[in-house]
Every structure is written in C-alpha cells, then in structure tokens.
Amino acid sequence: MAWENHPLPTRSTTPQEILAILGKDYRQGAACGDIFMDLEELTFETTVDRWMNYDEFPNWRRWGEWLNTRFDTHFTPYAWKRVLTPMKKRTLRGVCELIAGRARVPVVAPAMVLGKPCDSAGAFLTLRELLRQRNAHVAELRPSTTVEDFVRSHPVDLLPELVRLRPNGWPALELTWRGHASSTLTFAMFLAGMAVAMLGVILQWMGWEPGCFLSLFGSTSALLGYLGQWFTPDATVERVEFGSLRTFRDICHALTARPCQG
C-alpha cells in the first residue's frame, strides 16, 4: 500500500454542501466552548450578522480571508464585500453560492491493496493525506490509532477535514480542556483591573481624591492578570468524545460503510 502522497481527486461542490460545512463549523465551535448567542441551525436565509453573532467586532475582510482558507479559494476582498455586506441584509445564500462556484472538495477513491481496489483503505489514505497537508504528524498514524490520541495533539485538525469529505452525519467532537478555566480567569482579571483603573482615573480627575487608590488597585489587578496569562500553563485536551467513533478504523467504516483493514 502506498503510504506517502496519496493522490486526492476532487469534485465540484454545491451551495447546499457549503452550507452544511459552515453549519458543522458553527456548531462545533459551540461544542468546543466558544461563545455563541442564540445558537441556531444555519439556513440560506440566515443573515451574515446572525452567522457572525459570536464575533464582538465582526470584520468582513477577516471573515473573507478565513473563508478563502477554509475552502481553498482565492476570492478578492471586493468579491467578499459583495456577499458579506451589509451584514444585516446579506444572507448565507449568497456566500454559499459564491464559494460553490469555485471550491472543490476531496473525493475518497479506492486504494490498491494486494492488487485489488479497497474503498476503506482509500478512505484512510485520503484522510491521512488531508491531515498531512495541515502539517499534522501522521508518520505513525494507523487505522488502529485512537481518535483521542490524535486529537490530544491536533485538537483542531480532524473534524474540518472529515466535514470536507462528508458534510453531514458526524457526531460532535467534544473536548474537555485542562487549564482553560485558569486562563479565562486571569484574562477576566486583567480586563476588570483595567476597567477599575480607568474608573479611578476618571473619578480622580473629577476631584474625588480616593480615586487614586481605586486606580492603584485596578492597575495592580490588571498587572496580576496580565502576568497570570504568561505563567498559566497552556490549555491541553484532557478528554475526547466523538460519538461511537473510537479509532480511525471506525472513521473509515463511517466514510465507506466497510471496515478498514490493517
């Protein structure tokens, strides 16, 4: 079996598939702990601002760049501006139709095993090549590799590529993080300290003398929060759940409805 640089045939896609991919990305963000307000199912009639509702300062240029990266397209900022603004009026229909006109998605093709075509081997090698292109370490990846072991070291790589291969039918990839709460707490301490320090400065400027103590307290809290960001250990994945899929063999079976040998 050829293990390196497995060829990746591609096909054109449809607006419906693009919407399904965006919807999975949207819901997976919520499952991973990002802040989503009024999380809802995305449709072609969902407005751009509703889609971006978790971005405090939505910027259509930044989102256009992300979409180009997500779907390997090269649309100009002008093209994105036409479908993303004004955000309260534009809908995902225009976004999906634009992307579908140029984006291509990989196709699982059978791989030759002992001189015979094997769909499940092709699924594994296709997924392995997609992960390699994301700079994931796949030298030791095998069908028996557990999803948990891989995701611990590559928490954001697996699901986006699975969704490209098949937009629907995947369970949520649920991650439990260690150290995430501490990082959030120190960042909140930094923001609160800055707010208190600014309030103290304003009150002091208005003639309230104790404002200097309030400003000093806020500045100290902000400094401690800032230092906490540096000394708090990076968040790591503690637990991974991907429905009933435990290994890459299970993923192969889900992609092809046939068990993956090896």
Residue, then its C-alpha position, 0 to 999 in steps of 0.5 A: m500500500a502506498w503510504e506517502n502522497h496519496p493522490l486526492p481527486t476532487r469534485s465540484t461542490t454545491p451551495q447546499e454542501i457549503l452550507a452544511i460545512l459552515g453549519k458543522d463549523y458553527r456548531q462545533g465551535a459551540a461544542c468546543g466552548d466558544i461563545f455563541m448567542d442564540l445558537e441556531e441551525l444555519t439556513f440560506e436565509t440566515t443573515v451574515d450578522r446572525w452567522m457572525n453573532y459570536d464575533e464582538f467586532p465582526n470584520w468582513r475582510r477577516w471573515g473573507e480571508w478565513l473563508n478563502t482558507r477554509f475552502d481553498t479559494h482565492f476570492t478578492p476582498y471586493a468579491w467578499k464585500r459583495v456577499l458579506t455586506p451589509m451584514k444585516k441584509r446579506t444572507l448565507r445564500g449568497v456566500c454559499e453560492l459564491i464559494a460553490g462556484r469555485a471550491r472543490v472538495p476531496v473525493v475518497a477513491p479506492a486504494m490498491v491493496l494486494g492488487k485489488p481496489c479497497d474503498s476503506a483503505g482509500a478512505f484512510l489514505t485520503l484522510r491521512e493525506l488531508l491531515r498531512q497537508r495541515n502539517a499534522h504528524v501522521a508518520e505513525l498514524r494507523p487505522s488502529t490509532t485512537v481518535e483521542d490520541f490524535v486529537r490530544s495533539h491536533p485538537v483542531d485538525l480532524l473534524p474540518e477535514l472529515v466535514r470536507l469529505r462528508p458534510n453531514g452525519w458526524p457526531a460532535l467532537e467534544l473536548t474537555w480542556r485542562g487549564h482553560a478555566s485558569s486562563t479565562l480567569t486571569f484574562a477576566m482579571f486583567l480586563a476588570g483591573m483595567a476597567v477599575a483603573m480607568l474608573g479611578v482615573i476618571l473619578q480622580w480627575m473629577g476631584w474625588e481624591p480616593g480615586c487614586f487608590l481605586s486606580l492603584f488597585g485596578s492597575t495592580s489587578a490588571l498587572l496580576g492578570y496580565l502576568g497570570q496569562w504568561f505563567t498559566p500553563d497552556a490549555t491541553v485536551e484532557r478528554v475526547e468524545f466523538g460519538s461511537l467513533r473510537t479509532f480511525r478504523d471506525i472513521c473509515h467504516a463511517l466514510t465507506a460503510r466497510p471496515c478498514q483493514g490493517 
